[in-house]
Amino acid sequence: MDASWTPLRLSLQVTITATLLVLATGVPLAWLLARKRFPGREALGAAAMLPLVLPPTVLGYYLLVLLGAQSPFGRWLAEIGFPLVFTWRGAVIAAAIAAFPLMVESARTGFESVDPRLEGVARTLGRSEFAIFWRVTLPLAWRSIVAGAALTFARALGDFGATLMVAGNIPGRTQTMSLYIYDLVQANRQGEANQMVLLITVLAVALLVIARRLNRRVV
C-alpha cells in the first residue's frame, strides 16, 4: 500500500482542485442558462454538455492541441512559466472539463426549480440581482449544487482518457489513481489493483448515494 499513497494523494489534489474550478465556472453558467434568454443560449448549453458525449481520448486530444506547445495559447503559458501539458495542472484541467457537464446540468435543474416569484418579490424590495442570487436563489438551489459537486468529484476522481492524453502517466507527477490501477493491471499485480479498485469504488458509490439523496429532495 505504501506505493499507492503518492497516486492517491495526487488524485485527491487533482480532484479537489478540479471540483473547485468546476464549481466556480459551472454554477454561474448554470444560472445563466436557467434564468436568461439570449441568442445562442441553446448552442451554449449544448457546448457545455459536449464533454459528456465525446470519447475521453477525443476530448483529451482537443485539450492537448489547445494547451500544447504548438498552439499560441500553449506557447504563451510556457513563456510565463505555467505550462499545463504533462503536469498535474494539466490533469486538473482534463478532469474539470470532463466533469463540467455534470455540475452544469445538476445546478441548472436546481435553479430552474426555484420559483421565479420569490426572486420577483426580492426585486420589488429593491434587492440587486447579485443579492437575489446569494440571498434567495442559491440557498434554495444548494442541494442540486452540492449534488453536482459530488458527481463532479466522482467523475474527476475516475478520469482516465483525457488525463492520460493531457498530463501523461508520469509516476509521482501526473500518475493519478486511475492511471496507477492501469499500470498495476498491466504489470499483473492483481492483488494491489483489487485494493485500489475497491477503494475507488467505495468512494464513488458513497458520492453517488449523496447526490441521489440530495436530488430526490429537490424533486
PyMOL commands that place a pseudoatom at each C-alpha (Angstrom):
pseudoatom trace, name=CA, resn=MET, resi=1, chain=A, elem=C, hetatm=0, pos=[0.000, 0.000, 0.000]
pseudoatom trace, name=CA, resn=ASP, resi=2, chain=A, elem=C, hetatm=0, pos=[2.921, 2.408, 0.525]
pseudoatom trace, name=CA, resn=ALA, resi=3, chain=A, elem=C, hetatm=0, pos=[3.432, 2.902, -3.226]
pseudoatom trace, name=CA, resn=SER, resi=4, chain=A, elem=C, hetatm=0, pos=[-0.237, 3.784, -3.640]
pseudoatom trace, name=CA, resn=TRP, resi=5, chain=A, elem=C, hetatm=0, pos=[-0.087, 6.815, -1.367]
pseudoatom trace, name=CA, resn=THR, resi=6, chain=A, elem=C, hetatm=0, pos=[1.509, 9.072, -3.984]
pseudoatom trace, name=CA, resn=PRO, resi=7, chain=A, elem=C, hetatm=0, pos=[-1.132, 8.358, -6.687]
pseudoatom trace, name=CA, resn=LEU, resi=8, chain=A, elem=C, hetatm=0, pos=[-3.869, 8.646, -4.057]
pseudoatom trace, name=CA, resn=ARG, resi=9, chain=A, elem=C, hetatm=0, pos=[-2.544, 11.973, -2.786]
pseudoatom trace, name=CA, resn=LEU, resi=10, chain=A, elem=C, hetatm=0, pos=[-2.145, 13.266, -6.327]
pseudoatom trace, name=CA, resn=SER, resi=11, chain=A, elem=C, hetatm=0, pos=[-5.654, 12.089, -7.241]
pseudoatom trace, name=CA, resn=LEU, resi=12, chain=A, elem=C, hetatm=0, pos=[-7.156, 13.920, -4.286]
pseudoatom trace, name=CA, resn=GLN, resi=13, chain=A, elem=C, hetatm=0, pos=[-5.137, 17.039, -5.096]
pseudoatom trace, name=CA, resn=VAL, resi=14, chain=A, elem=C, hetatm=0, pos=[-6.263, 16.968, -8.725]
pseudoatom trace, name=CA, resn=THR, resi=15, chain=A, elem=C, hetatm=0, pos=[-9.862, 16.075, -7.911]
pseudoatom trace, name=CA, resn=ILE, resi=16, chain=A, elem=C, hetatm=0, pos=[-10.391, 18.690, -5.210]
pseudoatom trace, name=CA, resn=THR, resi=17, chain=A, elem=C, hetatm=0, pos=[-8.841, 21.415, -7.363]
pseudoatom trace, name=CA, resn=ALA, resi=18, chain=A, elem=C, hetatm=0, pos=[-10.893, 20.351, -10.391]
pseudoatom trace, name=CA, resn=THR, resi=19, chain=A, elem=C, hetatm=0, pos=[-14.097, 20.309, -8.343]
pseudoatom trace, name=CA, resn=LEU, resi=20, chain=A, elem=C, hetatm=0, pos=[-13.465, 23.828, -7.035]
pseudoatom trace, name=CA, resn=LEU, resi=21, chain=A, elem=C, hetatm=0, pos=[-12.711, 25.017, -10.569]
pseudoatom trace, name=CA, resn=VAL, resi=22, chain=A, elem=C, hetatm=0, pos=[-15.919, 23.471, -11.890]
pseudoatom trace, name=CA, resn=LEU, resi=23, chain=A, elem=C, hetatm=0, pos=[-17.931, 24.997, -9.042]
pseudoatom trace, name=CA, resn=ALA, resi=24, chain=A, elem=C, hetatm=0, pos=[-16.540, 28.447, -9.791]
pseudoatom trace, name=CA, resn=THR, resi=25, chain=A, elem=C, hetatm=0, pos=[-17.326, 28.229, -13.513]
pseudoatom trace, name=CA, resn=GLY, resi=26, chain=A, elem=C, hetatm=0, pos=[-20.201, 25.770, -13.788]
pseudoatom trace, name=CA, resn=VAL, resi=27, chain=A, elem=C, hetatm=0, pos=[-22.579, 27.337, -11.263]
pseudoatom trace, name=CA, resn=PRO, resi=28, chain=A, elem=C, hetatm=0, pos=[-22.629, 30.800, -12.921]
pseudoatom trace, name=CA, resn=LEU, resi=29, chain=A, elem=C, hetatm=0, pos=[-23.118, 29.177, -16.333]
pseudoatom trace, name=CA, resn=ALA, resi=30, chain=A, elem=C, hetatm=0, pos=[-25.942, 27.010, -14.990]
pseudoatom trace, name=CA, resn=TRP, resi=31, chain=A, elem=C, hetatm=0, pos=[-27.653, 30.093, -13.560]
pseudoatom trace, name=CA, resn=LEU, resi=32, chain=A, elem=C, hetatm=0, pos=[-27.243, 31.905, -16.879]
pseudoatom trace, name=CA, resn=LEU, resi=33, chain=A, elem=C, hetatm=0, pos=[-28.789, 29.006, -18.811]
pseudoatom trace, name=CA, resn=ALA, resi=34, chain=A, elem=C, hetatm=0, pos=[-31.621, 28.618, -16.318]
pseudoatom trace, name=CA, resn=ARG, resi=35, chain=A, elem=C, hetatm=0, pos=[-32.578, 32.264, -15.865]
pseudoatom trace, name=CA, resn=LYS, resi=36, chain=A, elem=C, hetatm=0, pos=[-31.650, 34.199, -19.009]
pseudoatom trace, name=CA, resn=ARG, resi=37, chain=A, elem=C, hetatm=0, pos=[-32.889, 34.085, -22.580]
pseudoatom trace, name=CA, resn=PHE, resi=38, chain=A, elem=C, hetatm=0, pos=[-30.426, 35.216, -25.241]
pseudoatom trace, name=CA, resn=PRO, resi=39, chain=A, elem=C, hetatm=0, pos=[-29.343, 34.323, -28.784]
pseudoatom trace, name=CA, resn=GLY, resi=40, chain=A, elem=C, hetatm=0, pos=[-27.144, 31.249, -28.807]
pseudoatom trace, name=CA, resn=ARG, resi=41, chain=A, elem=C, hetatm=0, pos=[-28.391, 30.013, -25.438]
pseudoatom trace, name=CA, resn=GLU, resi=42, chain=A, elem=C, hetatm=0, pos=[-29.163, 26.525, -26.709]
pseudoatom trace, name=CA, resn=ALA, resi=43, chain=A, elem=C, hetatm=0, pos=[-25.845, 26.327, -28.529]
pseudoatom trace, name=CA, resn=LEU, resi=44, chain=A, elem=C, hetatm=0, pos=[-24.028, 27.317, -25.345]
pseudoatom trace, name=CA, resn=GLY, resi=45, chain=A, elem=C, hetatm=0, pos=[-25.940, 24.686, -23.384]
pseudoatom trace, name=CA, resn=ALA, resi=46, chain=A, elem=C, hetatm=0, pos=[-25.073, 22.045, -25.976]
pseudoatom trace, name=CA, resn=ALA, resi=47, chain=A, elem=C, hetatm=0, pos=[-21.398, 23.059, -25.882]
pseudoatom trace, name=CA, resn=ALA, resi=48, chain=A, elem=C, hetatm=0, pos=[-21.402, 22.698, -22.088]
pseudoatom trace, name=CA, resn=MET, resi=49, chain=A, elem=C, hetatm=0, pos=[-22.723, 19.137, -22.453]
pseudoatom trace, name=CA, resn=LEU, resi=50, chain=A, elem=C, hetatm=0, pos=[-20.284, 18.167, -25.217]
pseudoatom trace, name=CA, resn=PRO, resi=51, chain=A, elem=C, hetatm=0, pos=[-17.583, 16.667, -22.926]
pseudoatom trace, name=CA, resn=LEU, resi=52, chain=A, elem=C, hetatm=0, pos=[-20.196, 14.220, -21.682]
pseudoatom trace, name=CA, resn=VAL, resi=53, chain=A, elem=C, hetatm=0, pos=[-20.668, 12.609, -25.103]
pseudoatom trace, name=CA, resn=LEU, resi=54, chain=A, elem=C, hetatm=0, pos=[-17.212, 12.951, -26.627]
pseudoatom trace, name=CA, resn=PRO, resi=55, chain=A, elem=C, hetatm=0, pos=[-14.881, 9.946, -26.229]
pseudoatom trace, name=CA, resn=PRO, resi=56, chain=A, elem=C, hetatm=0, pos=[-12.361, 10.778, -23.476]
pseudoatom trace, name=CA, resn=THR, resi=57, chain=A, elem=C, hetatm=0, pos=[-9.426, 10.412, -25.864]
pseudoatom trace, name=CA, resn=VAL, resi=58, chain=A, elem=C, hetatm=0, pos=[-11.036, 12.836, -28.327]
pseudoatom trace, name=CA, resn=LEU, resi=59, chain=A, elem=C, hetatm=0, pos=[-11.636, 15.321, -25.519]
pseudoatom trace, name=CA, resn=GLY, resi=60, chain=A, elem=C, hetatm=0, pos=[-8.046, 14.865, -24.392]
pseudoatom trace, name=CA, resn=TYR, resi=61, chain=A, elem=C, hetatm=0, pos=[-6.802, 15.383, -27.937]
pseudoatom trace, name=CA, resn=TYR, resi=62, chain=A, elem=C, hetatm=0, pos=[-8.653, 18.684, -28.256]
pseudoatom trace, name=CA, resn=LEU, resi=63, chain=A, elem=C, hetatm=0, pos=[-7.196, 19.836, -24.947]
pseudoatom trace, name=CA, resn=LEU, resi=64, chain=A, elem=C, hetatm=0, pos=[-3.720, 18.715, -26.000]
pseudoatom trace, name=CA, resn=VAL, resi=65, chain=A, elem=C, hetatm=0, pos=[-3.993, 20.700, -29.225]
pseudoatom trace, name=CA, resn=LEU, resi=66, chain=A, elem=C, hetatm=0, pos=[-5.255, 23.762, -27.338]
pseudoatom trace, name=CA, resn=LEU, resi=67, chain=A, elem=C, hetatm=0, pos=[-2.767, 23.622, -24.468]
pseudoatom trace, name=CA, resn=GLY, resi=68, chain=A, elem=C, hetatm=0, pos=[0.258, 22.094, -26.196]
pseudoatom trace, name=CA, resn=ALA, resi=69, chain=A, elem=C, hetatm=0, pos=[3.405, 23.933, -27.221]
pseudoatom trace, name=CA, resn=GLN, resi=70, chain=A, elem=C, hetatm=0, pos=[2.266, 24.044, -30.851]
pseudoatom trace, name=CA, resn=SER, resi=71, chain=A, elem=C, hetatm=0, pos=[-0.658, 26.339, -30.046]
pseudoatom trace, name=CA, resn=PRO, resi=72, chain=A, elem=C, hetatm=0, pos=[-0.299, 30.100, -29.366]
pseudoatom trace, name=CA, resn=PHE, resi=73, chain=A, elem=C, hetatm=0, pos=[-2.010, 29.684, -26.014]
pseudoatom trace, name=CA, resn=GLY, resi=74, chain=A, elem=C, hetatm=0, pos=[0.239, 26.790, -25.035]
pseudoatom trace, name=CA, resn=ARG, resi=75, chain=A, elem=C, hetatm=0, pos=[3.369, 28.691, -26.034]
pseudoatom trace, name=CA, resn=TRP, resi=76, chain=A, elem=C, hetatm=0, pos=[2.226, 31.697, -24.024]
pseudoatom trace, name=CA, resn=LEU, resi=77, chain=A, elem=C, hetatm=0, pos=[1.678, 29.518, -20.953]
pseudoatom trace, name=CA, resn=ALA, resi=78, chain=A, elem=C, hetatm=0, pos=[5.178, 28.070, -21.368]
pseudoatom trace, name=CA, resn=GLU, resi=79, chain=A, elem=C, hetatm=0, pos=[6.691, 31.532, -21.726]
pseudoatom trace, name=CA, resn=ILE, resi=80, chain=A, elem=C, hetatm=0, pos=[5.179, 32.739, -18.448]
pseudoatom trace, name=CA, resn=GLY, resi=81, chain=A, elem=C, hetatm=0, pos=[6.346, 29.585, -16.668]
pseudoatom trace, name=CA, resn=PHE, resi=82, chain=A, elem=C, hetatm=0, pos=[2.918, 27.991, -16.297]
pseudoatom trace, name=CA, resn=PRO, resi=83, chain=A, elem=C, hetatm=0, pos=[2.818, 25.010, -18.677]
pseudoatom trace, name=CA, resn=LEU, resi=84, chain=A, elem=C, hetatm=0, pos=[-0.155, 22.684, -18.400]
pseudoatom trace, name=CA, resn=VAL, resi=85, chain=A, elem=C, hetatm=0, pos=[0.692, 19.719, -20.627]
pseudoatom trace, name=CA, resn=PHE, resi=86, chain=A, elem=C, hetatm=0, pos=[2.353, 16.816, -18.769]
pseudoatom trace, name=CA, resn=THR, resi=87, chain=A, elem=C, hetatm=0, pos=[1.868, 18.493, -15.380]
pseudoatom trace, name=CA, resn=TRP, resi=88, chain=A, elem=C, hetatm=0, pos=[-0.576, 17.911, -12.527]
pseudoatom trace, name=CA, resn=ARG, resi=89, chain=A, elem=C, hetatm=0, pos=[-2.234, 21.170, -13.524]
pseudoatom trace, name=CA, resn=GLY, resi=90, chain=A, elem=C, hetatm=0, pos=[-2.981, 19.633, -16.896]
pseudoatom trace, name=CA, resn=ALA, resi=91, chain=A, elem=C, hetatm=0, pos=[-4.612, 16.717, -15.091]
pseudoatom trace, name=CA, resn=VAL, resi=92, chain=A, elem=C, hetatm=0, pos=[-6.782, 19.244, -13.239]
pseudoatom trace, name=CA, resn=ILE, resi=93, chain=A, elem=C, hetatm=0, pos=[-7.921, 20.861, -16.492]
pseudoatom trace, name=CA, resn=ALA, resi=94, chain=A, elem=C, hetatm=0, pos=[-8.658, 17.495, -18.087]
pseudoatom trace, name=CA, resn=ALA, resi=95, chain=A, elem=C, hetatm=0, pos=[-10.634, 16.244, -15.080]
pseudoatom trace, name=CA, resn=ALA, resi=96, chain=A, elem=C, hetatm=0, pos=[-12.511, 19.546, -14.741]
pseudoatom trace, name=CA, resn=ILE, resi=97, chain=A, elem=C, hetatm=0, pos=[-13.545, 19.655, -18.407]
pseudoatom trace, name=CA, resn=ALA, resi=98, chain=A, elem=C, hetatm=0, pos=[-14.649, 16.013, -18.327]
pseudoatom trace, name=CA, resn=ALA, resi=99, chain=A, elem=C, hetatm=0, pos=[-16.787, 16.588, -15.212]
pseudoatom trace, name=CA, resn=PHE, resi=100, chain=A, elem=C, hetatm=0, pos=[-18.073, 20.058, -16.154]
pseudoatom trace, name=CA, resn=PRO, resi=101, chain=A, elem=C, hetatm=0, pos=[-21.390, 18.910, -17.724]
pseudoatom trace, name=CA, resn=LEU, resi=102, chain=A, elem=C, hetatm=0, pos=[-22.445, 17.097, -14.550]
pseudoatom trace, name=CA, resn=MET, resi=103, chain=A, elem=C, hetatm=0, pos=[-22.192, 20.270, -12.488]
pseudoatom trace, name=CA, resn=VAL, resi=104, chain=A, elem=C, hetatm=0, pos=[-23.919, 22.429, -15.089]
pseudoatom trace, name=CA, resn=GLU, resi=105, chain=A, elem=C, hetatm=0, pos=[-26.827, 20.048, -15.545]
pseudoatom trace, name=CA, resn=SER, resi=106, chain=A, elem=C, hetatm=0, pos=[-27.384, 19.467, -11.840]
pseudoatom trace, name=CA, resn=ALA, resi=107, chain=A, elem=C, hetatm=0, pos=[-27.097, 23.145, -10.885]
pseudoatom trace, name=CA, resn=ARG, resi=108, chain=A, elem=C, hetatm=0, pos=[-29.282, 24.192, -13.805]
pseudoatom trace, name=CA, resn=THR, resi=109, chain=A, elem=C, hetatm=0, pos=[-32.003, 21.820, -12.620]
pseudoatom trace, name=CA, resn=GLY, resi=110, chain=A, elem=C, hetatm=0, pos=[-31.745, 23.311, -9.144]
pseudoatom trace, name=CA, resn=PHE, resi=111, chain=A, elem=C, hetatm=0, pos=[-32.005, 26.895, -10.390]
pseudoatom trace, name=CA, resn=GLU, resi=112, chain=A, elem=C, hetatm=0, pos=[-34.966, 26.034, -12.601]
pseudoatom trace, name=CA, resn=SER, resi=113, chain=A, elem=C, hetatm=0, pos=[-36.755, 24.534, -9.596]
pseudoatom trace, name=CA, resn=VAL, resi=114, chain=A, elem=C, hetatm=0, pos=[-36.612, 27.863, -7.728]
pseudoatom trace, name=CA, resn=ASP, resi=115, chain=A, elem=C, hetatm=0, pos=[-39.918, 29.738, -8.020]
pseudoatom trace, name=CA, resn=PRO, resi=116, chain=A, elem=C, hetatm=0, pos=[-39.213, 32.939, -10.013]
pseudoatom trace, name=CA, resn=ARG, resi=117, chain=A, elem=C, hetatm=0, pos=[-41.923, 34.681, -7.994]
pseudoatom trace, name=CA, resn=LEU, resi=118, chain=A, elem=C, hetatm=0, pos=[-39.688, 34.556, -4.932]
pseudoatom trace, name=CA, resn=GLU, resi=119, chain=A, elem=C, hetatm=0, pos=[-36.967, 36.339, -6.860]
pseudoatom trace, name=CA, resn=GLY, resi=120, chain=A, elem=C, hetatm=0, pos=[-39.569, 38.810, -8.098]
pseudoatom trace, name=CA, resn=VAL, resi=121, chain=A, elem=C, hetatm=0, pos=[-40.580, 39.634, -4.545]
pseudoatom trace, name=CA, resn=ALA, resi=122, chain=A, elem=C, hetatm=0, pos=[-36.951, 40.348, -3.700]
pseudoatom trace, name=CA, resn=ARG, resi=123, chain=A, elem=C, hetatm=0, pos=[-36.742, 42.706, -6.699]
pseudoatom trace, name=CA, resn=THR, resi=124, chain=A, elem=C, hetatm=0, pos=[-39.774, 44.644, -5.507]
pseudoatom trace, name=CA, resn=LEU, resi=125, chain=A, elem=C, hetatm=0, pos=[-37.915, 45.157, -2.224]
pseudoatom trace, name=CA, resn=GLY, resi=126, chain=A, elem=C, hetatm=0, pos=[-35.079, 46.796, -4.098]
pseudoatom trace, name=CA, resn=ARG, resi=127, chain=A, elem=C, hetatm=0, pos=[-32.579, 43.948, -3.971]
pseudoatom trace, name=CA, resn=SER, resi=128, chain=A, elem=C, hetatm=0, pos=[-29.892, 43.800, -6.636]
pseudoatom trace, name=CA, resn=GLU, resi=129, chain=A, elem=C, hetatm=0, pos=[-29.537, 40.759, -8.902]
pseudoatom trace, name=CA, resn=PHE, resi=130, chain=A, elem=C, hetatm=0, pos=[-26.341, 39.848, -7.068]
pseudoatom trace, name=CA, resn=ALA, resi=131, chain=A, elem=C, hetatm=0, pos=[-28.097, 39.995, -3.698]
pseudoatom trace, name=CA, resn=ILE, resi=132, chain=A, elem=C, hetatm=0, pos=[-31.050, 37.990, -5.024]
pseudoatom trace, name=CA, resn=PHE, resi=133, chain=A, elem=C, hetatm=0, pos=[-28.713, 35.284, -6.258]
pseudoatom trace, name=CA, resn=TRP, resi=134, chain=A, elem=C, hetatm=0, pos=[-26.880, 34.983, -2.914]
pseudoatom trace, name=CA, resn=ARG, resi=135, chain=A, elem=C, hetatm=0, pos=[-29.847, 35.530, -0.596]
pseudoatom trace, name=CA, resn=VAL, resi=136, chain=A, elem=C, hetatm=0, pos=[-32.688, 33.800, -2.460]
pseudoatom trace, name=CA, resn=THR, resi=137, chain=A, elem=C, hetatm=0, pos=[-31.703, 31.654, -5.456]
pseudoatom trace, name=CA, resn=LEU, resi=138, chain=A, elem=C, hetatm=0, pos=[-28.562, 29.986, -4.140]
pseudoatom trace, name=CA, resn=PRO, resi=139, chain=A, elem=C, hetatm=0, pos=[-29.989, 28.952, -0.738]
pseudoatom trace, name=CA, resn=LEU, resi=140, chain=A, elem=C, hetatm=0, pos=[-32.978, 27.350, -2.485]
pseudoatom trace, name=CA, resn=ALA, resi=141, chain=A, elem=C, hetatm=0, pos=[-30.854, 25.537, -5.081]
pseudoatom trace, name=CA, resn=TRP, resi=142, chain=A, elem=C, hetatm=0, pos=[-27.994, 24.460, -2.837]
pseudoatom trace, name=CA, resn=ARG, resi=143, chain=A, elem=C, hetatm=0, pos=[-28.956, 20.786, -2.736]
pseudoatom trace, name=CA, resn=SER, resi=144, chain=A, elem=C, hetatm=0, pos=[-28.636, 20.459, -6.503]
pseudoatom trace, name=CA, resn=ILE, resi=145, chain=A, elem=C, hetatm=0, pos=[-25.327, 22.302, -6.435]
pseudoatom trace, name=CA, resn=VAL, resi=146, chain=A, elem=C, hetatm=0, pos=[-23.931, 20.019, -3.719]
pseudoatom trace, name=CA, resn=ALA, resi=147, chain=A, elem=C, hetatm=0, pos=[-25.219, 17.010, -5.660]
pseudoatom trace, name=CA, resn=GLY, resi=148, chain=A, elem=C, hetatm=0, pos=[-23.455, 18.339, -8.759]
pseudoatom trace, name=CA, resn=ALA, resi=149, chain=A, elem=C, hetatm=0, pos=[-20.271, 18.832, -6.757]
pseudoatom trace, name=CA, resn=ALA, resi=150, chain=A, elem=C, hetatm=0, pos=[-20.443, 15.216, -5.546]
pseudoatom trace, name=CA, resn=LEU, resi=151, chain=A, elem=C, hetatm=0, pos=[-20.903, 13.948, -9.103]
pseudoatom trace, name=CA, resn=THR, resi=152, chain=A, elem=C, hetatm=0, pos=[-18.125, 16.219, -10.306]
pseudoatom trace, name=CA, resn=PHE, resi=153, chain=A, elem=C, hetatm=0, pos=[-15.777, 14.903, -7.633]
pseudoatom trace, name=CA, resn=ALA, resi=154, chain=A, elem=C, hetatm=0, pos=[-16.578, 11.294, -8.532]
pseudoatom trace, name=CA, resn=ARG, resi=155, chain=A, elem=C, hetatm=0, pos=[-16.138, 11.898, -12.256]
pseudoatom trace, name=CA, resn=ALA, resi=156, chain=A, elem=C, hetatm=0, pos=[-12.898, 13.834, -11.824]
pseudoatom trace, name=CA, resn=LEU, resi=157, chain=A, elem=C, hetatm=0, pos=[-11.522, 11.172, -9.488]
pseudoatom trace, name=CA, resn=GLY, resi=158, chain=A, elem=C, hetatm=0, pos=[-12.085, 8.458, -12.077]
pseudoatom trace, name=CA, resn=ASP, resi=159, chain=A, elem=C, hetatm=0, pos=[-10.977, 10.299, -15.194]
pseudoatom trace, name=CA, resn=PHE, resi=160, chain=A, elem=C, hetatm=0, pos=[-8.573, 8.291, -17.319]
pseudoatom trace, name=CA, resn=GLY, resi=161, chain=A, elem=C, hetatm=0, pos=[-8.574, 9.032, -21.049]
pseudoatom trace, name=CA, resn=ALA, resi=162, chain=A, elem=C, hetatm=0, pos=[-8.465, 12.821, -21.042]
pseudoatom trace, name=CA, resn=THR, resi=163, chain=A, elem=C, hetatm=0, pos=[-5.953, 12.885, -18.181]
pseudoatom trace, name=CA, resn=LEU, resi=164, chain=A, elem=C, hetatm=0, pos=[-3.683, 10.417, -19.955]
pseudoatom trace, name=CA, resn=MET, resi=165, chain=A, elem=C, hetatm=0, pos=[-3.723, 12.478, -23.152]
pseudoatom trace, name=CA, resn=VAL, resi=166, chain=A, elem=C, hetatm=0, pos=[-3.063, 15.851, -21.493]
pseudoatom trace, name=CA, resn=ALA, resi=167, chain=A, elem=C, hetatm=0, pos=[-0.969, 15.022, -18.432]
pseudoatom trace, name=CA, resn=GLY, resi=168, chain=A, elem=C, hetatm=0, pos=[0.584, 11.691, -19.352]
pseudoatom trace, name=CA, resn=ASN, resi=169, chain=A, elem=C, hetatm=0, pos=[1.296, 8.882, -16.912]
pseudoatom trace, name=CA, resn=ILE, resi=170, chain=A, elem=C, hetatm=0, pos=[4.369, 10.093, -15.022]
pseudoatom trace, name=CA, resn=PRO, resi=171, chain=A, elem=C, hetatm=0, pos=[4.817, 8.367, -11.624]
pseudoatom trace, name=CA, resn=GLY, resi=172, chain=A, elem=C, hetatm=0, pos=[4.980, 10.875, -8.811]
pseudoatom trace, name=CA, resn=ARG, resi=173, chain=A, elem=C, hetatm=0, pos=[3.994, 13.783, -11.073]
pseudoatom trace, name=CA, resn=THR, resi=174, chain=A, elem=C, hetatm=0, pos=[0.851, 13.038, -13.065]
pseudoatom trace, name=CA, resn=GLN, resi=175, chain=A, elem=C, hetatm=0, pos=[0.009, 9.425, -12.259]
pseudoatom trace, name=CA, resn=THR, resi=176, chain=A, elem=C, hetatm=0, pos=[-3.443, 9.505, -10.671]
pseudoatom trace, name=CA, resn=MET, resi=177, chain=A, elem=C, hetatm=0, pos=[-5.206, 6.518, -9.141]
pseudoatom trace, name=CA, resn=SER, resi=178, chain=A, elem=C, hetatm=0, pos=[-6.907, 5.552, -12.398]
pseudoatom trace, name=CA, resn=LEU, resi=179, chain=A, elem=C, hetatm=0, pos=[-3.581, 5.525, -14.237]
pseudoatom trace, name=CA, resn=TYR, resi=180, chain=A, elem=C, hetatm=0, pos=[-1.912, 3.715, -11.353]
pseudoatom trace, name=CA, resn=ILE, resi=181, chain=A, elem=C, hetatm=0, pos=[-4.566, 0.975, -11.470]
pseudoatom trace, name=CA, resn=TYR, resi=182, chain=A, elem=C, hetatm=0, pos=[-3.980, 0.643, -15.205]
pseudoatom trace, name=CA, resn=ASP, resi=183, chain=A, elem=C, hetatm=0, pos=[-0.245, 0.166, -14.598]
pseudoatom trace, name=CA, resn=LEU, resi=184, chain=A, elem=C, hetatm=0, pos=[-0.930, -2.402, -11.860]
pseudoatom trace, name=CA, resn=VAL, resi=185, chain=A, elem=C, hetatm=0, pos=[-3.111, -4.450, -14.202]
pseudoatom trace, name=CA, resn=GLN, resi=186, chain=A, elem=C, hetatm=0, pos=[-0.520, -4.209, -16.980]
pseudoatom trace, name=CA, resn=ALA, resi=187, chain=A, elem=C, hetatm=0, pos=[2.130, -5.459, -14.534]
pseudoatom trace, name=CA, resn=ASN, resi=188, chain=A, elem=C, hetatm=0, pos=[-0.169, -8.318, -13.449]
pseudoatom trace, name=CA, resn=ARG, resi=189, chain=A, elem=C, hetatm=0, pos=[-0.195, -7.044, -9.849]
pseudoatom trace, name=CA, resn=GLN, resi=190, chain=A, elem=C, hetatm=0, pos=[-3.775, -8.129, -9.431]
pseudoatom trace, name=CA, resn=GLY, resi=191, chain=A, elem=C, hetatm=0, pos=[-3.942, -8.026, -5.659]
pseudoatom trace, name=CA, resn=GLU, resi=192, chain=A, elem=C, hetatm=0, pos=[-2.845, -4.393, -5.432]
pseudoatom trace, name=CA, resn=ALA, resi=193, chain=A, elem=C, hetatm=0, pos=[-5.134, -3.472, -8.324]
pseudoatom trace, name=CA, resn=ASN, resi=194, chain=A, elem=C, hetatm=0, pos=[-8.072, -5.051, -6.494]
pseudoatom trace, name=CA, resn=GLN, resi=195, chain=A, elem=C, hetatm=0, pos=[-7.363, -2.949, -3.404]
pseudoatom trace, name=CA, resn=MET, resi=196, chain=A, elem=C, hetatm=0, pos=[-7.187, 0.273, -5.383]
pseudoatom trace, name=CA, resn=VAL, resi=197, chain=A, elem=C, hetatm=0, pos=[-10.309, -0.559, -7.377]
pseudoatom trace, name=CA, resn=LEU, resi=198, chain=A, elem=C, hetatm=0, pos=[-12.220, -1.319, -4.184]
pseudoatom trace, name=CA, resn=LEU, resi=199, chain=A, elem=C, hetatm=0, pos=[-11.137, 1.984, -2.638]
pseudoatom trace, name=CA, resn=ILE, resi=200, chain=A, elem=C, hetatm=0, pos=[-12.216, 3.999, -5.679]
pseudoatom trace, name=CA, resn=THR, resi=201, chain=A, elem=C, hetatm=0, pos=[-15.486, 2.073, -5.969]
pseudoatom trace, name=CA, resn=VAL, resi=202, chain=A, elem=C, hetatm=0, pos=[-16.480, 2.620, -2.347]
pseudoatom trace, name=CA, resn=LEU, resi=203, chain=A, elem=C, hetatm=0, pos=[-15.787, 6.337, -2.629]
pseudoatom trace, name=CA, resn=ALA, resi=204, chain=A, elem=C, hetatm=0, pos=[-17.677, 6.632, -5.917]
pseudoatom trace, name=CA, resn=VAL, resi=205, chain=A, elem=C, hetatm=0, pos=[-20.717, 4.755, -4.554]
pseudoatom trace, name=CA, resn=ALA, resi=206, chain=A, elem=C, hetatm=0, pos=[-20.782, 6.977, -1.459]
pseudoatom trace, name=CA, resn=LEU, resi=207, chain=A, elem=C, hetatm=0, pos=[-20.719, 10.108, -3.613]
pseudoatom trace, name=CA, resn=LEU, resi=208, chain=A, elem=C, hetatm=0, pos=[-23.475, 8.775, -5.870]
pseudoatom trace, name=CA, resn=VAL, resi=209, chain=A, elem=C, hetatm=0, pos=[-25.679, 7.979, -2.867]
pseudoatom trace, name=CA, resn=ILE, resi=210, chain=A, elem=C, hetatm=0, pos=[-25.191, 11.532, -1.567]
pseudoatom trace, name=CA, resn=ALA, resi=211, chain=A, elem=C, hetatm=0, pos=[-26.013, 13.017, -4.975]
pseudoatom trace, name=CA, resn=ARG, resi=212, chain=A, elem=C, hetatm=0, pos=[-29.159, 10.894, -5.417]
pseudoatom trace, name=CA, resn=ARG, resi=213, chain=A, elem=C, hetatm=0, pos=[-30.489, 11.730, -1.970]
pseudoatom trace, name=CA, resn=LEU, resi=214, chain=A, elem=C, hetatm=0, pos=[-29.964, 15.439, -2.485]
pseudoatom trace, name=CA, resn=ASN, resi=215, chain=A, elem=C, hetatm=0, pos=[-31.574, 15.378, -5.935]
pseudoatom trace, name=CA, resn=ARG, resi=216, chain=A, elem=C, hetatm=0, pos=[-34.530, 13.383, -4.593]
pseudoatom trace, name=CA, resn=ARG, resi=217, chain=A, elem=C, hetatm=0, pos=[-35.197, 16.077, -2.009]
pseudoatom trace, name=CA, resn=VAL, resi=218, chain=A, elem=C, hetatm=0, pos=[-35.113, 18.742, -4.709]
pseudoatom trace, name=CA, resn=VAL, resi=219, chain=A, elem=C, hetatm=0, pos=[-37.738, 16.894, -6.734]
for i in range(1, 219): cmd.bond("trace and resi %d" % i, "trace and resi %d" % (i + 1))
show_as sticks, trace
zoom trace
